[in-house]
Amino acid sequence: MPAPVRLSRARLVTAVCGWGVLIIVGMLVAAGPLGALSESRAQHGLLADFRQQVTNSAAAAQSPLGAIVPTKPAEPGTAVALLQIPRLGLQRVVVEGASPTDTQSGPGHVSGTAGPGQPGNSAIVGRAAGYGAAFADLGKLRAGDDIVVTTTQGQSVYRVTRPPAVNSGDVLGKSADNRLTLISSASWWPWSADPLVVTATMRDLSFSPTPQQGRSLATDGRMGDPGAYGWLVIDFVLLVAAAAIAVFLYRRWLPRATYLLTCPVLVALIVLSTDTFLRTLPAWI
C-alpha cells in the first residue's frame, strides 16, 4: 500500500490555491453547461404541461359549456405561454413570475403586467448568461421583427417597434397600446443593474384579460432574492470547510482515496453554492 503523501508548506499553499481555482471553474461550469442542462430539462417538462393545457382548452371550447374562463391567477413557476422569436431561432415556454428562481426554468412573465396576448403591457424577463441564457441574443433583434406568443387562448403576433436599448426607466407600467416588453441584462457583469429592453406592438386583436398576480419588487426581475444571502454564507462556509478537509486528508491519507471520497461532496457543494449565488442576482443575469 502506498505511503500517505506529506505536503510541504509550499505544496500545501499550491494545493489550497488549486482548490480555489477548481471551485471558481466549477461554479462557472455549474452556471453555464450544467445550468443550461437544468433549464433544458425544466423546459421539456413545461412544454409537455403547456401542450396539455392547450389540448384541454381546445376540448373545453368544443364542449356545450364552452371554454373555461380562469378565475384565479396562474401559480408562480407554471407554464403560461410559448414564446417564439424567428430571427433568434428561439422557442421557450414562459413561466409565471420573474424571480431569480422562476427564470432558472425559462423566461418569466412579470406578475402584475398584462397576460401574454392580452390588452396592455405584457412583460417577460429572460436570462442573458446563466441557465440556458434564453435572451442572450436579445440585442440582435431589429425593428420589424416578429415575435409569436401562444397561450391557451390562441396565438398573438407582435412586431418589434423599439429595437434593443438600455432603459432604466419604468418599462413595466401600463400602456395605451397592446405591447410585449422583453427584458434582459445589458451587460455580462453579474452586478449590472442596466436592463436591455425590447418593445413590440401587437398586430392582432387582443384576447380577453384574465386574473393576474400582484406586482412586487421581489418578483419583477430587477432584484435578487434577499432570503438567499443567509443560505449563500452557509453554502460557502460548507464549501470552504469541505475543501480544507480535502487538503488535510490529502496530507494524511492516500491521494486516490481522498479524491474518491471528497470530489462528489465538493461538486455537490459547488453546484449548490452557484445556485444560491445566482439567486442573489437580478433574474435577467
N, C-alpha and C positions, 0 to 999 in steps of 0.2 A: 504494500500500500504506500503511495507517495506521501512524503512528509508534508505537513501543513506549510503554507507559504508565510514567511515572516517578512513584513514590509518595513523598509527603512523609512525615515521621515519624508525624504524626497518622493519615494514611491507612494507613500500614504497621501501626500498632497496631490500627486498626479492622479491617484485613484479617486479622490474626492472631486477634483475638477472634472474628471472623466464622467463621474456620475451626474454632475451638474449639467454637462453638455448633453448627456443622454436624456436627462429629464426635459431639457428645453426642446431637443429634437423630437422626443416622444410627444410633447404637448402639441408641436406643430403637426405631427402626423395624426394625432387624435382629433385635432380641429379640422384637418384637411381631408385626407383619404378616409379615415375612419368616420369622421363626421358626415362626409358625403355618402358613405355606405349606410349610415344610420338614417339619413334623410331619405335615401332611395327605398329602404325597407318601409319606412313610415309612409312614403308616397304610394307604394304598392298597396298597402292596406287601405289608405284613404281613398284611392281610386276605386277599389272594389266596393267600399262603402258608398261612395258617391254614385256609382253606376246603379247600385241597388236602390238608392234614393230616387234616382231618375226613373227607374223602372216602376217603382211603387207609385210615384207621382203620375206617370203616364197611365197606369192601370186605374188609378182613382179618378182621373179626368174622364175616362171612358165609362165609368160606372154611373148609375142613375143619380147618385148623390153628388156627382161632380168632384172636382179637385178639392183636396183638404187644405183649408187655409190655416197656416200656422198661427197659434195663439200665444206662443212663448218664443223668446229669442233663442237662437242657436247656442248650444253649450260651447264654452271655450275648448279649442282643440279638435272640434268636429269639422268635417268637410262641408263647405258652403258653396263652392263654385269650382269650375275648371277654367284656368287661365291659359290662353294660347296666344303667343306673340310670334307670328310667322317670320318676321325679319331676324329674330334671335334664335329661331328653331326651339322655342321654349314652350313646354307644356307642364304645368304644375297644378295640383289640387290646392286650392286655397282653404286654409283653416280659419275658424273663427278666433279672433284675438290676435294681438300683435305684441305679446310679451316675449322676452327672450326665450322662454320655454316653448311657446307656441311656434315660433319661427324656426325652431330646430327641425320641425316636421315639414316645413314648406312656407311659402308666403302666407302672411296673416292678414285677414281683414280687420281693420281698426274698428273695434267695437264703438258704437255710438255714431258712426258715419252711416250713410245710406247703404243698404244692401246692394251687392253687385247686380247690375241690370235694373235697379230701381231708381226712382226720382231723387235727384240731389247729388251730393258729392260722396262717392264711394272710394275709400282709401285702402290701399293694400301695401303692406311693408314686406320687403324681401331682403335676404342677406346678400352682402357683396363679397364675403370671404368664407366664412365657416359654414358647415353643414350643407354642403351642396352648392352654396353660392348661387342661388336661383337668379338673383338680379345682378350678377357680376358684370353682365354686358348691357345693363340698362342704358349706359351712356351712348350706345351705338344706335339708339332709336332716332328717327328723323320725323319731322313734321309730315303728316300724310300717311304714316304707317298705321296699319290696322291692328287692333287688339280685340280678340274674341273672348267673351266671357259666357260660360254656360252654367246655368243654375237649374234647379228643378222646375222653375217657371218657364224656361226656354233659353234661347241664345240671343246675346246682345253684341253688337259690333261697335267699338269705339275707334275714333280716328285721332291720332296724336295731333294736338293743336299747339302745344308748347313743348319744344324739344327739351332734352335733359339739361337741367341747370341747377346750380346750388341755390337753395331757397330756405332761409332760416325763419321765414315768416310763418303765419298760421295757415297751413295748406290743408288743414283738416276741418275747417269751418264749413258752414252751409254755403251752397252756391245757387245762383239763379238758374243755371243750366244743369243738365244731367251729365255728370262727368265721372271719369275714373282717374284717381290720383295714385301713381305708383311711386314709392319712396324706398330709397336705399342709401347706403353710405357714399359720400363723395370722395372718400379717401381710404387707403388701405390701413392708415394708422388707427389702431383699435380705439383710442380715446378721442377720435374726431367727432365733433358734435354737429358737423355740417351734413345735412341731408341732400341727396341728389333726387330731384323731383321731376317727374314726367306727368303732364296733364293731357288727357284725351277726352274728347267730347262724344257722347252717344249719337250714333247715326240713326237709330231706330226709335220707336216709341218705347217708353219705359214700362216695366211690369208694375203691378200693384205693390205698394210698400208692405213690408212685414215687420213684426216687432223686432227691435234691436236692443242689444245690451247698452248700458250706460257707458259713457266715455270717461276715462281717468288717465292721469299721467303714467300710472303703472302699466297700462295696457295699450298705449298708443305707439309704442316702439321707440320713443325718444329717450328712455332711460332704462337702466338695468334694474334687476330685482334687488331691492335693499336687503331682503332677507338672506341673500346669497353670501354676503360678506362674512358673516359668522361661520358658515359652513366652509367658506374658502380658507379661512385661517385654520380650521380643524383639519381640512384636507392636506394643506401644505405642511402642517406640523407632523401629520402621519407620514407624509411622503419623505420629509427630511429624516424622520426617525427611522423609517424603513431603509433609506439609503445609508444612514450611519451604521445600522445593524449589519447591512450587507458588507460594508467595508470592514467592520470588526470581525465578522465571520470569515471574510476572505483572509484576514491576517492569521486567524486562529484555526481555520479549518481547511478542508480540501477545496480548491477553486471550483472544480466541476460540480461538486455537491452544493456549493454556495450558490452558483448560478442557477442550478435547477430549483433550489429552494426559494431564492429571493426574486428572481425575474418575474414570475407570474404576479407576485404581490406588487412589485414596483409598477408593472404595466397597468394593473388594475387601478392603482392609486393615481397614476399619471392621467389615465382616461377620466377618472372621477374628478380630479383637480381641474382638468381642462374644461370639462362640462360645467363645473361650478364657476370657474373664472369667466367663461363666456356669458354666463347668466348675469354677471355684474355689468356687462357692456350693453349699449343700446341694441335693440332687436334686429337692426339692419346691418350689423357688423358681420 
